[in-house]
Amino acid sequence: MIDPRPAFIPHPTVQPQSRPLMIIGANWFFTVGMIVFVLGALATAGVFGYKGYLQRVRAGEMDAVRAREQQLRSSQALEEITAFSQSLAAAQNLLQDHVFPTSILRLLEDTTHQNVQLRTLSFNRGERRVALSGIARSYQTVAEQIMVLESSPHVERVTFGGLASDAQNRVSFTMTLTLRPSAFGYREP
């Protein structure tokens, strides 16, 4: 402390010391830097938090998928699908091995009159015969059907009979077709 008594030696006068003035730009730079730092820290925390959230959601979805997979495996759906697939494969093999009857069905499809409904079909491969029974709208329709079949190059002979009319004037009939060997390789008319 300074002695308040007068002295012959001059003492420096005590002046309050002031802080040096800060440059306005430096204060602004510090503030912006702090804001950027805080925003960066918040963004980093947000990214890590969101990552944890996504991992929890993913784990929940994986559990749901596993549960559904177990449910499907435990149910009969897989067995039914397998059995259906095997049935389709067997049917495909059966149809591939029986090309002859398939070609006869195509022949009948192409030559059957639009007003004729075939009810039964019986095929004898050894004799190359197809026995049919059906119903037509009229006797005229039966006659037209016979003419169409007789004009086919794949039909050798047409034998018909059993003509009868019902209460609605529909005509039932039976027919036997003797096929030429070319009918078994029939493709299109």
N, C-alpha and C positions, 0 to 999 in steps of 0.2 A: 503494500500500500504506500501511497505517497504521503510524506510527512506534510501536514498543513502549516507548519511554522515557516515563517519567512526565512529564506536562506539567501546566501550571497551567490550561490551557484544556481544558475538558472536550471530549472528542471523542464523537461519537455511538458508541454501541456497535454493533458489526456484528452484525447478525442475518441469518441466512440468509433469503433471499427465497423465498417459496413461490409457486407458481403459483396464480392464482385458480381456484377450483373451477368446473368446468363443470356446467352444469345437466344433470341426468340426461335430461330430455325432449329437449334439443337433440341429444344424442349418439344417442338412439334415432331421432330424425327423420332425422339424417344417414345412419344405417345403412339405414333403410328406403329412403331416396332412392337410395342407392348400389345396393341390390338391384334396385329398379325400373329404374334406368338400365342395369344389366348385363343384366337380363332383356329389356329393350327392344332393346338392342344385339344380343343373341343372336337374338331373334325377327326382327329386320330382316335379319340375316345369313342366317337360315334361309329367309326368304321369297325373298331374292335367289338363294340356292342352289337352292331348289325350282323357281324360275322357269327357271333354267338347265337343270335336269334335265328339266323338261317340254318345253323347246325342243328338247333333244337327242332325246327320245322322239318328239316330233312330226316332227322331221326324218327319223328312222328310219322312221316309219310312212309318211310321204310318199314316201320312196324305195321302200318295199315296194309302195305303190299304183301308182307309176309303172312299176315293173318288171312288175307284174301286167297293167297296161294295155298295155304294149308286147307282152307275151306274147299277150294276147288279140288285139291288132291284127295281130300277125305270124302267128297261127294261122289256120286256115280257119274257125274258129267264126263269125266275123263274116260271112264270105262265105256260109256255110251258112244262117245266120239270115236274111240278105238274100234268098237264093234261095228259102228256105221261105216268107218273107213274100210274095214275088212270086208263088209258086205258089198260095198261099191267095187272093190277090187275083184271079188268073186263074180259079181254080175258082169263086169267088164270082160273078164276072161271067158265067161260063158257066152257072151255075145260075140266075141271074137272067134270062138271055136264053132259057132253056128251061123255061118254066113248064108247058107242055103235058105233056111226059113226066113231070114231077114229080107232077102231079095224077093221072096214070094209075097211077103207083106207089102213091100213097095209096089209090086205088080198089082196087087189087089187095091191098094190105095189109089193108084193111077187109073184103074179101069172100072172102079165101082161107081155106078150112077149116083147122082146127088140125092135122088129120092128113094134110094135103097138103103136099108139098114141091115147089116149082116149080124146075125145073132150068135152063130156057132161056127167054128172052124176046126177042121181035123186034117192033119197032114200025114200022108204015108209016103215016106221018102223012097222006099224000094219000088213002089208002083208009080211014083211021080204023080200022085193024086191028092187033090185038095177037096174035101167034102165041106160044103157050106149050107147053112140055112139062114133065111132072112125074111124080111118083110118089105114090101114095096107099096107105093101109093095106089097102083093100079096094075091091071094085066098088061097094059101098054108099057109101063115102066119095066116090068119083068121081061117083056119081049126086047125092049131096047137094051137092057142089061145083057141079055144073052147074045145079041148081035155085037155089042162092044167086045165081049169076051171072045167070041168066035173070030173076030177080026184081028185079035192080038196075035203077033207072030210067035209068042211064047206059049200059047195055049194050043194043044193038039186037038182036043175034043171037049165039048161041053154037053153034059147030060143033065136034064132037069126034070123035076116032077114034084109031087106033093103040093100041087096048087090048091089053095083054099082061101076063101074070102071071109072076113070077119064082119061084125056089126057096123064098123066104121068104114067098110069097103076097102080095107087094107088087104093085100094079098100076101099070104105066107107061101114060101116055096123052099125046095131043097135043090141043090145043084152040086154036081161033081165035075171037077175040072181035071183033065189029064194034061199034064204039062210037058212041053218039049224040054230037052236038056238045056237049051239056051236060057230057060227061065231061072235056072239056078245061078246064072251069072248076070242076071238082069240088073241094069243100072238105071236108065231113064228111057222113056218112050221116044 
